[in-house]
Amino acid sequence: MEPIILMNGTVFTETNEIADGYIKIAGGKIAGIGSVSELTDTTGYTVVPLPEGSKIIPGMIDVHIHGVDGADTMDATTRALDQMATALPREGTTCFLATTITQSQPSIERALANAADYIAHHQAPGKAECAGIHLEGPFLSPKRSGAQPLEYIIHPSVELFQHWQSIAGGHIKLVTLAPEEEGGLELAKYLRETGVIASIGHSDATYDECVEAIRAGASHVTHLYNGMRGLHHRDPGVVGAAFLREELMVELIADGIHSRPEMVKIAFDQITSERMILITDSMRAKCLKRGTYELGGQTVYVTEQDARLADGTLAGSILKMKDAIKNMREFTRCSIPQLIRMCSSNAAKELGLFDRKGSIAVGKDADLVVIDDEWEVELTLCSGKVAYDRKGVRDATG
């Protein structure tokens, strides 16, 4: 990878906004940032002028994604994860957690072992980085199963999780669980003690049970509004806990389908960009044509708008991160720095990756996204290598 300089875009750095700025990239890292007017030496760099109106933001981080472009984490193959890592930069995602779904224990174990092998041996610049695994299920509430196969849901178990974390080589970073189920609080406590994020999700917990879970170790909420006890004037439920408890980081699927735009705005106003994390929760049909697909062994019917089981239950999404940030801007009128927090910085901080990802700063990974005035992704770099180039802006980095 030869050193390059991205020129003429508005650069949204960790601390400020630089109009007509530049970013120097060398060795996969950000080597310099500033105003073009102050750039005096380009020796050794290939200069890449960006189209007028370009904005440069940090690569987006998706902590909840099952699949894309025909591939799924549960396929348990190197090819599937590589296909995901190749496809995701098209939507501006440069880092992700490979997310499982409730299935038989052997199926989950194959997916965990495969992800561990992929993370250890198959990562490469120019593709989205798999930073770990999100274990969604099977430690969920049967009452709030959603599209999670009911027959495989089991009580939370520290012993089983320890076994699975061993298979995963320590790469399980986030676990969705129902804390009100038998063993839920014990698992939440163990997860906190071992540095794993415990997330309340697919849960019928009351508000008081959520508070108890937070005391035990829960610090995250999986896809707000969906698969959880809702807001009620006599019991705030999981939604109320997400609104009120500062200890919780909160995922949101901003497609306007899983939650109406008005409910997205209410959530943003209550939670703010300081605690919200945008996710896709997408399944393998994302980027493919409408038709019949599979999720967790179940048939999913996909249109241009959504993915549903035969009974109409939403089954993940086909949302792209670039559309999630576009929707958030439309639904909430939030600022670009607020968007960056929700699609990148918050996740990086929560995952312990902020020393190298989640913002534009010298020394960090050159995970960068160039977007145009229409909020379309023009160019994506992963660790300094071009991973997606919409219009041939740059093709000389190899």
C-alpha positions, 0 to 999 in steps of 0.5 A, a space after each residue: 500500500 503506497 502512502 496517499 493523501 486525501 485532499 479537498 474534503 471536509 474532515 470531521 476529526 475527533 475534535 473539530 471540522 476542517 473545511 478543505 482539509 487533507 488526510 495523510 495515510 501511510 502504513 495503514 494509519 492516519 499520518 497527518 491531518 490539516 487544512 490544504 492551505 497548510 500542506 507544503 510537502 507531498 513528497 512520497 505520497 500519491 495525492 487523491 483529490 476528492 469531488 467537491 462537497 465531499 465529507 470524510 468521516 470515520 469508518 462505521 462500526 456495526 456491532 449487530 449484523 448477522 449477514 449481507 450479500 448472501 452470507 451469514 455468520 451462522 454459515 460457519 465458513 471462512 468464505 461467508 465472513 470474508 464475503 461480509 467483510 468485503 461487502 460491508 465497506 460499500 455501505 461505509 462499515 469498516 468494522 463489525 461484530 459477527 452476530 450469531 442467532 439462536 440455534 442448536 448448540 452444535 450450530 452455534 459452536 461451529 459459528 464461534 469456532 469459525 469466527 475465531 479462526 477467521 479473526 486470527 488468520 484471515 483478516 486483511 487490509 481493504 476489508 472490514 475488520 471483524 473485531 469479535 462476536 456478538 452472541 445473540 441468543 440462545 439465553 433469551 425470553 421465550 415471550 420475546 423471541 421475535 425471529 429467534 427460533 423458540 425451540 432452541 431458547 435456553 436459560 442463561 448459563 455461566 458454565 455454557 458461556 465459559 465453554 463457548 468463550 473457550 471455543 471462540 478463543 475469547 472473541 465473544 465481545 457482546 452477549 444479548 440475554 434476558 436477565 429476568 430468566 433463571 441464571 440471567 443475573 449470574 451470567 450478567 455478573 460473570 460477563 462484566 467480571 470478564 470484560 464482556 458486554 452484557 446486553 438486555 435484549 429479547 427480554 420481558 424484564 420489568 423496569 425493576 428487573 432491568 435495574 437489578 440487571 444493571 447492578 449485576 453487570 448489564 450495560 447495553 440494550 439490544 435493538 431498542 423497542 424490538 424484542 422487549 417489554 415496552 413503555 407503560 405508565 405503570 411499568 417503564 419496562 426495558 424501553 424505560 430503562 433504556 431511556 432513563 439509565 445512564 449506565 446503558 448504551 442503546 442499539 437502534 435500527 434506524 430503518 423507519 420500519 422496526 421503529 417509526 420515525 417518530 419513535 426514533 426521534 423520541 429515543 434520540 431525544 431521551 437517550 441522546 447521541 452520547 448513549 445511542 449506537 446505530 446498528 443494522 441487524 441485517 441478514 443475508 438478503 441485504 444487497 440481494 434481490 427480493 425473494 425467499 431466504 433463510 435466517 436461523 433455519 427459518 424461511 424469510 420473505 424479503 421485499 425491497 423494504 423489509 425481511 419477515 417470517 411467514 407470520 409477519 414477524 420482522 426477521 432482522 433487516 436489510 438496512 445499510 449503515 449509510 442509510 441508517 445515518 441518512 435516516 437519523 439525520 432526516 428523522 432527528 435533524 442531528 448534527 454530523 458529529 452526533 451521527 459520528 458518535 452513534 455510528 462509530 465512536 460510541 461502539 469503538 469506546 464500548 468495545 475498547 477499540 477507541 485507541 485505534 478506531 472510531 474517530 479521525 486522529 493521527 496514529 489511528 487506523 485509516 478506516 475512513 469513509 468519504 460521503 457526498 452531498 446526497 449522503 452516498 458512500 463514494 470511497 471507503 478505506 479499511 486500514 489505509 487500503 481502498 475497499 470500495 470506490 463508487 466512481 473510480 475516485 481512486 484505484 492506485 492503492 492496490 
